[in-house]
Amino acid sequence: MDLSLQRRLAAEILNVGEDRVWIDPTKVEEVAKALSKQDIRELINKGIIRKKDVELLKNFAKSIFKI
């Protein structure tokens, strides 16, 4: 399924890039039905759509501080 619209709307709401938006793979059909920002906000509140952590910064800190 193409979830590009939902991913773009979620990225706008979460103030992140589209690559940092995580969508629960078990709830894809529910996400596909969401066509408005209000629908996406409800999915974010339910935890179906989330913001990914910045892994690049974590890996950078690990390499410098040898954690």
SEFIZA-3560 file (N, C-alpha, C; in Angstrom, 3 decimals):
REM SEFIZA-3560
<numar><xx>0.828</xx><yy>-1.190</yy><zz>0.000</zz><atom>N</atom></numar>
<numar><xx>0.000</xx><yy>0.000</yy><zz>0.000</zz><atom>CA</atom></numar>
<numar><xx>0.871</xx><yy>1.252</yy><zz>0.000</zz><atom>C</atom></numar>
<numar><xx>0.391</xx><yy>2.256</yy><zz>-0.671</zz><atom>N</atom></numar>
<numar><xx>1.107</xx><yy>3.518</yy><zz>-0.728</zz><atom>CA</atom></numar>
<numar><xx>0.636</xx><yy>4.411</yy><zz>0.428</zz><atom>C</atom></numar>
<numar><xx>1.522</xx><yy>4.654</yy><zz>1.370</zz><atom>N</atom></numar>
<numar><xx>1.193</xx><yy>5.482</yy><zz>2.536</zz><atom>CA</atom></numar>
<numar><xx>1.933</xx><yy>6.819</yy><zz>2.499</zz><atom>C</atom></numar>
<numar><xx>2.283</xx><yy>7.267</yy><zz>1.298</zz><atom>N</atom></numar>
<numar><xx>3.078</xx><yy>8.489</yy><zz>1.192</zz><atom>CA</atom></numar>
<numar><xx>2.318</xx><yy>9.717</yy><zz>1.704</zz><atom>C</atom></numar>
<numar><xx>1.014</xx><yy>9.795</yy><zz>1.452</zz><atom>N</atom></numar>
<numar><xx>0.220</xx><yy>10.925</yy><zz>1.948</zz><atom>CA</atom></numar>
<numar><xx>0.195</xx><yy>10.919</yy><zz>3.476</zz><atom>C</atom></numar>
<numar><xx>-0.060</xx><yy>9.763</yy><zz>4.060</zz><atom>N</atom></numar>
<numar><xx>-0.125</xx><yy>9.655</yy><zz>5.516</zz><atom>CA</atom></numar>
<numar><xx>1.236</xx><yy>9.958</yy><zz>6.145</zz><atom>C</atom></numar>
<numar><xx>2.303</xx><yy>9.466</yy><zz>5.504</zz><atom>N</atom></numar>
<numar><xx>3.662</xx><yy>9.717</yy><zz>6.015</zz><atom>CA</atom></numar>
<numar><xx>3.985</xx><yy>11.212</yy><zz>5.953</zz><atom>C</atom></numar>
<numar><xx>3.579</xx><yy>11.873</yy><zz>4.848</zz><atom>N</atom></numar>
<numar><xx>3.847</xx><yy>13.307</yy><zz>4.705</zz><atom>CA</atom></numar>
<numar><xx>3.082</xx><yy>14.118</yy><zz>5.740</zz><atom>C</atom></numar>
<numar><xx>1.803</xx><yy>13.790</yy><zz>5.930</zz><atom>N</atom></numar>
<numar><xx>1.001</xx><yy>14.501</yy><zz>6.929</zz><atom>CA</atom></numar>
<numar><xx>1.555</xx><yy>14.297</yy><zz>8.335</zz><atom>C</atom></numar>
<numar><xx>1.956</xx><yy>13.071</yy><zz>8.648</zz><atom>N</atom></numar>
<numar><xx>2.519</xx><yy>12.793</yy><zz>9.971</zz><atom>CA</atom></numar>
<numar><xx>3.826</xx><yy>13.550</yy><zz>10.171</zz><atom>C</atom></numar>
<numar><xx>4.641</xx><yy>13.639</yy><zz>9.129</zz><atom>N</atom></numar>
<numar><xx>5.898</xx><yy>14.375</yy><zz>9.225</zz><atom>CA</atom></numar>
<numar><xx>5.646</xx><yy>15.856</yy><zz>9.500</zz><atom>C</atom></numar>
<numar><xx>4.619</xx><yy>16.413</yy><zz>8.872</zz><atom>N</atom></numar>
<numar><xx>4.269</xx><yy>17.817</yy><zz>9.122</zz><atom>CA</atom></numar>
<numar><xx>3.809</xx><yy>18.015</yy><zz>10.564</zz><atom>C</atom></numar>
<numar><xx>2.994</xx><yy>17.107</yy><zz>11.060</zz><atom>N</atom></numar>
<numar><xx>2.469</xx><yy>17.233</yy><zz>12.426</zz><atom>CA</atom></numar>
<numar><xx>3.570</xx><yy>17.058</yy><zz>13.457</zz><atom>C</atom></numar>
<numar><xx>4.471</xx><yy>16.087</yy><zz>13.226</zz><atom>N</atom></numar>
<numar><xx>5.534</xx><yy>15.784</yy><zz>14.189</zz><atom>CA</atom></numar>
<numar><xx>6.762</xx><yy>16.681</yy><zz>14.022</zz><atom>C</atom></numar>
<numar><xx>6.768</xx><yy>17.521</yy><zz>12.989</zz><atom>N</atom></numar>
<numar><xx>7.900</xx><yy>18.415</yy><zz>12.696</zz><atom>CA</atom></numar>
<numar><xx>9.202</xx><yy>17.660</yy><zz>12.500</zz><atom>C</atom></numar>
<numar><xx>9.134</xx><yy>16.593</yy><zz>11.709</zz><atom>N</atom></numar>
<numar><xx>10.321</xx><yy>15.810</yy><zz>11.356</zz><atom>CA</atom></numar>
<numar><xx>10.266</xx><yy>15.518</yy><zz>9.861</zz><atom>C</atom></numar>
<numar><xx>11.327</xx><yy>14.922</yy><zz>9.340</zz><atom>N</atom></numar>
<numar><xx>11.328</xx><yy>14.502</yy><zz>7.949</zz><atom>CA</atom></numar>
<numar><xx>10.517</xx><yy>13.215</yy><zz>7.776</zz><atom>C</atom></numar>
<numar><xx>10.163</xx><yy>12.917</yy><zz>6.552</zz><atom>N</atom></numar>
<numar><xx>9.350</xx><yy>11.737</yy><zz>6.279</zz><atom>CA</atom></numar>
<numar><xx>10.070</xx><yy>10.440</yy><zz>6.648</zz><atom>C</atom></numar>
<numar><xx>11.398</xx><yy>10.454</yy><zz>6.597</zz><atom>N</atom></numar>
<numar><xx>12.167</xx><yy>9.256</yy><zz>6.938</zz><atom>CA</atom></numar>
<numar><xx>12.098</xx><yy>8.926</yy><zz>8.420</zz><atom>C</atom></numar>
<numar><xx>11.778</xx><yy>9.887</yy><zz>9.257</zz><atom>N</atom></numar>
<numar><xx>11.731</xx><yy>9.655</yy><zz>10.704</zz><atom>CA</atom></numar>
<numar><xx>10.350</xx><yy>9.268</yy><zz>11.206</zz><atom>C</atom></numar>
<numar><xx>9.398</xx><yy>9.062</yy><zz>10.302</zz><atom>N</atom></numar>
<numar><xx>8.047</xx><yy>8.667</yy><zz>10.692</zz><atom>CA</atom></numar>
<numar><xx>7.963</xx><yy>7.143</yy><zz>10.690</zz><atom>C</atom></numar>
<numar><xx>7.542</xx><yy>6.560</yy><zz>11.829</zz><atom>N</atom></numar>
<numar><xx>7.359</xx><yy>5.115</yy><zz>11.948</zz><atom>CA</atom></numar>
<numar><xx>5.877</xx><yy>4.805</yy><zz>11.966</zz><atom>C</atom></numar>
<numar><xx>5.473</xx><yy>3.855</yy><zz>11.125</zz><atom>N</atom></numar>
<numar><xx>4.078</xx><yy>3.417</yy><zz>11.067</zz><atom>CA</atom></numar>
<numar><xx>4.043</xx><yy>1.949</yy><zz>11.458</zz><atom>C</atom></numar>
<numar><xx>3.174</xx><yy>1.609</yy><zz>12.399</zz><atom>N</atom></numar>
<numar><xx>3.030</xx><yy>0.233</yy><zz>12.871</zz><atom>CA</atom></numar>
<numar><xx>2.652</xx><yy>-0.675</yy><zz>11.703</zz><atom>C</atom></numar>
<numar><xx>3.509</xx><yy>-1.655</yy><zz>11.378</zz><atom>N</atom></numar>
<numar><xx>3.227</xx><yy>-2.503</yy><zz>10.212</zz><atom>CA</atom></numar>
<numar><xx>1.983</xx><yy>-3.387</yy><zz>10.373</zz><atom>C</atom></numar>
<numar><xx>1.529</xx><yy>-3.598</yy><zz>11.593</zz><atom>N</atom></numar>
<numar><xx>0.337</xx><yy>-4.421</yy><zz>11.787</zz><atom>CA</atom></numar>
<numar><xx>-0.948</xx><yy>-3.625</yy><zz>11.610</zz><atom>C</atom></numar>
<numar><xx>-0.855</xx><yy>-2.309</yy><zz>11.545</zz><atom>N</atom></numar>
<numar><xx>-2.032</xx><yy>-1.437</yy><zz>11.438</zz><atom>CA</atom></numar>
<numar><xx>-2.061</xx><yy>-0.656</yy><zz>10.121</zz><atom>C</atom></numar>
<numar><xx>-1.447</xx><yy>-1.195</yy><zz>9.086</zz><atom>N</atom></numar>
<numar><xx>-1.329</xx><yy>-0.485</yy><zz>7.810</zz><atom>CA</atom></numar>
<numar><xx>-2.704</xx><yy>-0.162</yy><zz>7.220</zz><atom>C</atom></numar>
<numar><xx>-3.638</xx><yy>-1.081</yy><zz>7.331</zz><atom>N</atom></numar>
<numar><xx>-4.966</xx><yy>-0.836</yy><zz>6.752</zz><atom>CA</atom></numar>
<numar><xx>-5.672</xx><yy>0.330</yy><zz>7.444</zz><atom>C</atom></numar>
<numar><xx>-5.512</xx><yy>0.422</yy><zz>8.758</zz><atom>N</atom></numar>
<numar><xx>-6.119</xx><yy>1.530</yy><zz>9.503</zz><atom>CA</atom></numar>
<numar><xx>-5.480</xx><yy>2.864</yy><zz>9.121</zz><atom>C</atom></numar>
<numar><xx>-4.158</xx><yy>2.840</yy><zz>8.932</zz><atom>N</atom></numar>
<numar><xx>-3.440</xx><yy>4.061</yy><zz>8.545</zz><atom>CA</atom></numar>
<numar><xx>-3.847</xx><yy>4.484</yy><zz>7.135</zz><atom>C</atom></numar>
<numar><xx>-4.060</xx><yy>3.533</yy><zz>6.256</zz><atom>N</atom></numar>
<numar><xx>-4.427</xx><yy>3.849</yy><zz>4.872</zz><atom>CA</atom></numar>
<numar><xx>-5.773</xx><yy>4.563</yy><zz>4.797</zz><atom>C</atom></numar>
<numar><xx>-6.650</xx><yy>4.334</yy><zz>5.750</zz><atom>N</atom></numar>
<numar><xx>-7.965</xx><yy>4.981</yy><zz>5.765</zz><atom>CA</atom></numar>
<numar><xx>-7.899</xx><yy>6.433</yy><zz>6.250</zz><atom>C</atom></numar>
<numar><xx>-6.808</xx><yy>6.807</yy><zz>6.900</zz><atom>N</atom></numar>
<numar><xx>-6.664</xx><yy>8.168</yy><zz>7.429</zz><atom>CA</atom></numar>
<numar><xx>-6.284</xx><yy>9.111</yy><zz>6.289</zz><atom>C</atom></numar>
<numar><xx>-7.150</xx><yy>10.068</yy><zz>6.015</zz><atom>N</atom></numar>
<numar><xx>-6.919</xx><yy>10.974</yy><zz>4.893</zz><atom>CA</atom></numar>
<numar><xx>-6.808</xx><yy>12.436</yy><zz>5.304</zz><atom>C</atom></numar>
<numar><xx>-6.971</xx><yy>12.736</yy><zz>6.590</zz><atom>N</atom></numar>
<numar><xx>-6.882</xx><yy>14.125</yy><zz>7.035</zz><atom>CA</atom></numar>
<numar><xx>-5.871</xx><yy>14.239</yy><zz>8.181</zz><atom>C</atom></numar>
<numar><xx>-5.479</xx><yy>15.470</yy><zz>8.455</zz><atom>N</atom></numar>
<numar><xx>-4.550</xx><yy>15.691</yy><zz>9.562</zz><atom>CA</atom></numar>
<numar><xx>-5.158</xx><yy>15.269</yy><zz>10.888</zz><atom>C</atom></numar>
<numar><xx>-6.451</xx><yy>15.456</yy><zz>11.044</zz><atom>N</atom></numar>
<numar><xx>-7.118</xx><yy>15.058</yy><zz>12.282</zz><atom>CA</atom></numar>
<numar><xx>-7.047</xx><yy>13.537</yy><zz>12.459</zz><atom>C</atom></numar>
<numar><xx>-7.251</xx><yy>12.797</yy><zz>11.384</zz><atom>N</atom></numar>
<numar><xx>-7.142</xx><yy>11.336</yy><zz>11.442</zz><atom>CA</atom></numar>
<numar><xx>-5.731</xx><yy>10.912</yy><zz>11.839</zz><atom>C</atom></numar>
<numar><xx>-4.737</xx><yy>11.579</yy><zz>11.268</zz><atom>N</atom></numar>
<numar><xx>-3.333</xx><yy>11.261</yy><zz>11.573</zz><atom>CA</atom></numar>
<numar><xx>-3.025</xx><yy>11.593</yy><zz>13.028</zz><atom>C</atom></numar>
<numar><xx>-3.551</xx><yy>12.722</yy><zz>13.547</zz><atom>N</atom></numar>
<numar><xx>-3.337</xx><yy>13.078</yy><zz>14.959</zz><atom>CA</atom></numar>
<numar><xx>-3.891</xx><yy>11.997</yy><zz>15.887</zz><atom>C</atom></numar>
<numar><xx>-5.060</xx><yy>11.464</yy><zz>15.536</zz><atom>N</atom></numar>
<numar><xx>-5.650</xx><yy>10.398</yy><zz>16.346</zz><atom>CA</atom></numar>
<numar><xx>-4.765</xx><yy>9.154</yy><zz>16.346</zz><atom>C</atom></numar>
<numar><xx>-4.181</xx><yy>8.816</yy><zz>15.195</zz><atom>N</atom></numar>
<numar><xx>-3.295</xx><yy>7.662</yy><zz>15.111</zz><atom>CA</atom></numar>
<numar><xx>-2.002</xx><yy>7.899</yy><zz>15.898</zz><atom>C</atom></numar>
<numar><xx>-1.529</xx><yy>9.132</yy><zz>15.912</zz><atom>N</atom></numar>
<numar><xx>-0.343</xx><yy>9.467</yy><zz>16.703</zz><atom>CA</atom></numar>
<numar><xx>-0.660</xx><yy>9.308</yy><zz>18.188</zz><atom>C</atom></numar>
<numar><xx>-1.818</xx><yy>9.769</yy><zz>18.603</zz><atom>N</atom></numar>
<numar><xx>-2.219</xx><yy>9.637</yy><zz>20.008</zz><atom>CA</atom></numar>
<numar><xx>-2.393</xx><yy>8.176</yy><zz>20.415</zz><atom>C</atom></numar>
<numar><xx>-2.826</xx><yy>7.325</yy><zz>19.494</zz><atom>N</atom></numar>
<numar><xx>-2.979</xx><yy>5.894</yy><zz>19.768</zz><atom>CA</atom></numar>
<numar><xx>-1.636</xx><yy>5.158</yy><zz>19.769</zz><atom>C</atom></numar>
<numar><xx>-0.591</xx><yy>5.787</yy><zz>19.224</zz><atom>N</atom></numar>
<numar><xx>0.721</xx><yy>5.154</yy><zz>19.158</zz><atom>CA</atom></numar>
<numar><xx>0.946</xx><yy>4.345</yy><zz>17.897</zz><atom>C</atom></numar>
<numar><xx>0.047</xx><yy>4.446</yy><zz>16.941</zz><atom>N</atom></numar>
<numar><xx>0.190</xx><yy>3.711</yy><zz>15.685</zz><atom>CA</atom></numar>
<numar><xx>1.228</xx><yy>4.381</yy><zz>14.791</zz><atom>C</atom></numar>
<numar><xx>1.320</xx><yy>5.694</yy><zz>14.891</zz><atom>N</atom></numar>
<numar><xx>2.337</xx><yy>6.461</yy><zz>14.166</zz><atom>CA</atom></numar>
<numar><xx>3.203</xx><yy>7.147</yy><zz>15.215</zz><atom>C</atom></numar>
<numar><xx>4.527</xx><yy>7.024</yy><zz>15.039</zz><atom>N</atom></numar>
<numar><xx>5.461</xx><yy>7.632</yy><zz>15.999</zz><atom>CA</atom></numar>
<numar><xx>6.627</xx><yy>8.292</yy><zz>15.277</zz><atom>C</atom></numar>
<numar><xx>7.393</xx><yy>9.040</yy><zz>16.044</zz><atom>N</atom></numar>
<numar><xx>8.602</xx><yy>9.670</yy><zz>15.546</zz><atom>CA</atom></numar>
<numar><xx>9.785</xx><yy>8.765</yy><zz>15.909</zz><atom>C</atom></numar>
<numar><xx>10.624</xx><yy>8.436</yy><zz>14.923</zz><atom>N</atom></numar>
<numar><xx>11.808</xx><yy>7.608</yy><zz>15.172</zz><atom>CA</atom></numar>
<numar><xx>12.877</xx><yy>8.437</yy><zz>15.878</zz><atom>C</atom></numar>
<numar><xx>13.714</xx><yy>7.759</yy><zz>16.649</zz><atom>N</atom></numar>
<numar><xx>14.860</xx><yy>8.418</yy><zz>17.264</zz><atom>CA</atom></numar>
<numar><xx>15.913</xx><yy>8.714</yy><zz>16.201</zz><atom>C</atom></numar>
<numar><xx>16.780</xx><yy>9.628</yy><zz>16.514</zz><atom>N</atom></numar>
<numar><xx>17.860</xx><yy>9.973</yy><zz>15.595</zz><atom>CA</atom></numar>
<numar><xx>19.014</xx><yy>9.017</yy><zz>15.861</zz><atom>C</atom></numar>
<numar><xx>19.129</xx><yy>7.991</yy><zz>15.036</zz><atom>N</atom></numar>
<numar><xx>20.152</xx><yy>6.971</yy><zz>15.234</zz><atom>CA</atom></numar>
<numar><xx>21.536</xx><yy>7.483</yy><zz>14.868</zz><atom>C</atom></numar>
<numar><xx>21.607</xx><yy>8.383</yy><zz>13.925</zz><atom>N</atom></numar>
<numar><xx>22.891</xx><yy>8.902</yy><zz>13.489</zz><atom>CA</atom></numar>
<numar><xx>23.618</xx><yy>9.567</yy><zz>14.647</zz><atom>C</atom></numar>
<numar><xx>22.933</xx><yy>10.368</yy><zz>15.425</zz><atom>N</atom></numar>
<numar><xx>23.559</xx><yy>11.038</yy><zz>16.552</zz><atom>CA</atom></numar>
<numar><xx>23.984</xx><yy>10.037</yy><zz>17.618</zz><atom>C</atom></numar>
<numar><xx>23.197</xx><yy>9.004</yy><zz>17.825</zz><atom>N</atom></numar>
<numar><xx>23.552</xx><yy>7.979</yy><zz>18.799</zz><atom>CA</atom></numar>
<numar><xx>24.849</xx><yy>7.289</yy><zz>18.392</zz><atom>C</atom></numar>
<numar><xx>24.937</xx><yy>6.916</yy><zz>17.108</zz><atom>N</atom></numar>
<numar><xx>26.131</xx><yy>6.227</yy><zz>16.629</zz><atom>CA</atom></numar>
<numar><xx>27.351</xx><yy>7.137</yy><zz>16.677</zz><atom>C</atom></numar>
<numar><xx>27.163</xx><yy>8.412</yy><zz>16.405</zz><atom>N</atom></numar>
<numar><xx>28.264</xx><yy>9.366</yy><zz>16.466</zz><atom>CA</atom></numar>
<numar><xx>28.794</xx><yy>9.484</yy><zz>17.892</zz><atom>C</atom></numar>
<numar><xx>27.887</xx><yy>9.590</yy><zz>18.849</zz><atom>N</atom></numar>
<numar><xx>28.294</xx><yy>9.690</yy><zz>20.254</zz><atom>CA</atom></numar>
<numar><xx>29.001</xx><yy>8.422</yy><zz>20.704</zz><atom>C</atom></numar>
<numar><xx>28.537</xx><yy>7.261</yy><zz>20.260</zz><atom>N</atom></numar>
<numar><xx>29.179</xx><yy>6.005</yy><zz>20.620</zz><atom>CA</atom></numar>
<numar><xx>30.608</xx><yy>5.968</yy><zz>20.118</zz><atom>C</atom></numar>
<numar><xx>30.841</xx><yy>6.428</yy><zz>18.910</zz><atom>N</atom></numar>
<numar><xx>32.188</xx><yy>6.369</yy><zz>18.342</zz><atom>CA</atom></numar>
<numar><xx>33.137</xx><yy>7.325</yy><zz>19.036</zz><atom>C</atom></numar>
<numar><xx>32.630</xx><yy>8.457</yy><zz>19.496</zz><atom>N</atom></numar>
<numar><xx>33.496</xx><yy>9.425</yy><zz>20.172</zz><atom>CA</atom></numar>
<numar><xx>33.776</xx><yy>9.022</yy><zz>21.611</zz><atom>C</atom></numar>
<numar><xx>32.734</xx><yy>8.621</yy><zz>22.323</zz><atom>N</atom></numar>
<numar><xx>32.879</xx><yy>8.347</yy><zz>23.753</zz><atom>CA</atom></numar>
<numar><xx>33.125</xx><yy>6.884</yy><zz>24.057</zz><atom>C</atom></numar>
<numar><xx>33.158</xx><yy>6.028</yy><zz>23.042</zz><atom>N</atom></numar>
<numar><xx>33.423</xx><yy>4.594</yy><zz>23.201</zz><atom>CA</atom></numar>
<numar><xx>32.500</xx><yy>3.978</yy><zz>24.241</zz><atom>C</atom></numar>
<numar><xx>31.211</xx><yy>4.246</yy><zz>24.101</zz><atom>N</atom></numar>
<numar><xx>30.219</xx><yy>3.723</yy><zz>25.054</zz><atom>CA</atom></numar>
<numar><xx>29.964</xx><yy>2.271</yy><zz>24.772</zz><atom>C</atom></numar>
//
